[in-house]
Amino acid sequence: MSAHLTHKFPTHIFPLAIVLAALSLFVSGCSVQKYLPEDRYLLRSARLKISAPDSVARAALRTQGESLLQDRLSPSWRVWWHYRQKFPLRWLGERIGREPIFFAEQSAERIQRLLEHHSHNLGHFYALATYQVDTLRQKQAVNVRYHLRVGPAYTIDTLRYYFTDSVLARRLAALRAETILKVGAPYRLASLRTERERLASELRKQGYYYFTADDLEFLADTIGNEKGVKLLLRLKPDRPTRTIRPQRIGHIRVITGGRRHSFATTDTIRYQHLELIEDHQTLRPHILAQAIAFEPGAYYRPEWHQQTIERLASFNTYRYISISYSPAPTADSILHVQILLSPALRRSAAGEVGAAYNSGRYFGPELSLKYQNRNLFRGAELLSVKGDMIYNFFLGPQEQSRIPRSGIFGLESTLEIPRFFLPKATKILPGSLEAGTYITLGGKLESLSLTLNRFAEEIEANNLNTLSEWLAQDNNATQGVNLWQFALNYGYNWKGQPAINHRLTLARVRYQNPVVQTEELLSLSRSLGFVRGLSGLGRLDRMFLMGCSYDWRYNSRQTVGFQNRNTRHHFLVELQLGLGFNTVLPVGNNERQLEREQSNYVRPIVDLRHYWEFVPNFTLATRIHTGAALPFTERAIVPYFDLFTVGGPNSLRGFLPRGLGPGITVPLNNNLLGQNGFGNVLIESSLELRWRLNEFLQFAGFVDAGNVWLYKAETEPTPGDFDFTRFRKELGVDAGGGVRIDFGFLILRLDLAWPIYIPFEVNPDTPPNRSPRLVLGFGQAF
C-alpha cells in the first residue's frame, strides 16, 4: 500500500525571504567610515600564498597560517553591527559585531615572524615569509598579502637518550619501544611535546609524582646532515632532586569540617591506615576507609587520586572535596596525603507547583514534593522520598470527552547505599571507581472518571448489560475507575572506568490492580483494543510482573583526557537487556470467566548517539533508538508502563506524544483507556545540525523518523503489527528547525516541526493534520 504525498509550500515564506534579502543588501552597503579615526585604516582582508616544492604537503601550513590571519580581521559588516547601540539592534550587535581592528606595521611584522616560526615547528627550518600592503583610501581599509616560501621538511635521522641516573634510565629505556618518534618520520615540534608528555605520564604511574614533561628536553642537531635531524633526549639541568625519586605514600590524613592541620598535630583518631580529624563525625570510619584508595608504603599511583575523588563524590555527603600532597620533612621520597572534606547539608526538602495543558484540551495543576536525607545511618546512605499529584480536567463540554477528569497520585521512596551488599564485594570489583546498592519502593493511584454515553457503541457491541442499565437510567451517568500500581526494585550499580556505567536490577516487581464497581468496566477497556471482545489486551487488567535487567552505558566525554585530545567525535551508547515474567490475573468474582494467562518476554533496547563537530561551532548530531519486547510464550503481554511510544519534544517533534502508532493505526483523541500510541516494538532516529552562534544562542535544523508496532501482542492480526517487509513505509517523518537559548544553568529549546510523511494517511476517512507544531523543551532533544 502506498500513498501519494502533496504538500504546498507556505506562501508566507516568500515575503519573509524578500525582507531578509533586502536587509542583507542594506547591511552590506552600509559604510563604517564615519565611525573610524581619519588616520587609521581598517584591516579588511589578509591572504596567504604558499610556495613550496611539489613533495611538500601544504594543508598543515595553510591551516596554521590562515588561523593566524582570520582572527585579526574586521569585516565591514561585523564592524557596522558593533556600532549598533540602540534598541532593538543593540542586543544582536553585542553578539555578532566585532570591534574594528586597524592595520599596524608592527602587527604585520609579527604575523610574518609567526608564519616562519610555525613553519619551523613543522620541520621547514629555513622558511621565509614576506608581506605586501594594498591601501584602499576611498574605503579607508587595507588588504594584506602574505607570501610564505618553504623547502622540503626535515626528517628524524637518529634518536638517543642520555640520563645519568641509572634507575631512571632503565625505566625510560623500557618505555622507548612505544615511542611515537620514528626514524625517517617528518620532524614535528608537536610530536616532541606529545612524546615528553607520554614519558612523564608513564613515569607518574610508576610513582614519580613530581616528574613533569617540562623536566625533559630535546636537543636537535642539523649540522652535517642534509634534511635530517639528530635528536637527543635528556633531563633539564638545575631541576629539583625529588623529580627523579619515586614517591611512596606516607601518612594519610582526612580532615572533615574545613579546617587545615599540619602533620605535627596529635589530636587525631587512628583507624587502620587513616588519621581522622573531624569537627563532628559525619561517616563511620570503616565507611570512609573503603572510599580511600591510597595504600601507605606503596608507590604513588595517579589512578588512586581519581578513584578516591569519584568514590567520595558518589557519597553525596560532601559539598567540597580536596586532595593535596606534601613532602615529608626528613625524606625526599615520602609523600604525605591530606584529604579535606566539607560536609553538605544533611537534610533538604523541595517542592514544585505548576500547571499543565495539552493538545487534548486537558488542563490541571501539578504538585511535587521531595525530601532527602544524605546520610541516613552515617554510612552515606541517600534516602529520597518523592510525592507527585497531577489532576486534569477537560476544558470543553463534558459530553465531548470520554474521560472528563483524571488524576495521578504517586509516592516513591529510594534508598541508595554507596557500596555493595554482597559478600567479598571488594574482590568482585576491586578497582571500581564507584559502587552502590539501590532499593526503590513506590505506589501510584490513577483515577479516571468515565462518561458512559461516550462508550455507548462499545457497550452495546459487547453486551455489557449492567452499564446499559445505568445508561438507560441516566444518560449522563459517569463511573470511576481506580488503578493501583505498586513497584519494588533492588539492584546494584558500579563504574569500573570513568566512561562506563553498569546497572544490574536483580529484582523488578510490579503489581497493578484495578478497583471498579463492576467488571464490565474492565471489559469495556478490553473492547477498546485492536481485537474486539474479551480476547484482546486491556490497559486496566490486573497484572503481576517480575523481572530483572542489565544496563550498560558509555559516554566518551567522560574518558580520561577527553578534553585534551581535541577530538571532534563524541559517542554515547546505552544498551539494556531486560527479562519479564508477566501474569494476567482475574479480578474479583471473575464474572467474565477469564483464565489466568502467563507471558514471558525478553526486552532489549539500544540507544546510539554520535556528535560530530566537523567545523568549529557546527555539530552534526545523530541518534538511533530501537527496542522490542520479544515473547517466548504465545504472546507478549506487556504492561502499558513498559511499552514504547513516540512523539513529543524528545522524540518525533512533528507529532504529539502517542500521536503515532502502532503501525498505520489512526490515533484517537481523549482516549486514556485504549492501546493507541503504544507498542512493544520501537524504531526511531533523528538527524540534527546544530550551529552555535555564540555562548548564548544556538540554531538547529532536524529530521526525525520513527514509529511503534505490535509484535505477537494479540491473538489475531491487527493493523499495528510489525512486518519487516513494509515497516519502512510505516515510519512517520517530520522536519523543522529551532533555536536554543543557553542560560548556563538551563537550555531553553523552541522548535517548529512539520509532519512530512504520516503513515496513517492511507486511511481516507481520517485526513491527517499537517499543521506545523511549536514545541517547547528543555535541554537538547538528545
GIKAVEN-V624915 format. One record per run of one state. SS is the DSSP state (a for helix, b for strand, c for the rest). FROM is the first residue (numbers start at 0). LEN is the number of residues. If there is no record, write none. Layout:
# GIKAVEN-V624915
ss=(SS/SS)
from=(FROM/FROM)
len=(LEN/LEN)
This chain:
# GIKAVEN-V624915
ss=(c/a/c/a/c/b/c/a/c/a/c/a/c/b/c/a/c/b/c/b/c/b/c/a/c/b/c/a/c/a/b/c/b/c/a/c/b/c/b/c/b/c/a/c/b/c/a/c/b/c/b/c/b/c/b/c/b/c/a/c/b/c/a/c/b/a/c/a/c/b/c/b/c/a/c/b/a/c/a/c/b/c/b/c/b/c/a/c/b/c/b/c/b/c/b/c/b/c/a/c/b/c/b/c/a/c/b/c)
from=(0/11/29/32/35/41/51/58/70/75/82/88/96/101/102/104/121/127/136/140/149/154/162/165/178/185/186/188/205/212/215/221/227/235/240/244/247/256/268/271/273/278/284/291/298/299/301/314/317/327/333/343/346/357/361/373/381/394/397/400/404/417/424/428/433/451/461/464/473/477/497/499/515/519/527/541/555/558/561/564/568/585/596/615/617/631/639/642/643/644/678/679/680/692/696/710/720/721/726/730/731/742/746/757/758/762/772/778)
len=(11/18/3/3/6/10/7/12/5/7/6/8/5/1/2/17/6/9/4/9/5/8/3/13/7/1/2/17/7/3/6/6/8/5/4/3/9/12/3/2/5/6/7/7/1/2/13/3/10/6/10/3/11/4/12/8/13/3/3/4/13/7/4/5/18/10/3/9/4/20/2/16/4/8/14/14/3/3/3/4/17/11/19/2/14/8/3/1/1/34/1/1/12/4/14/10/1/5/4/1/11/4/11/1/4/10/6/4)
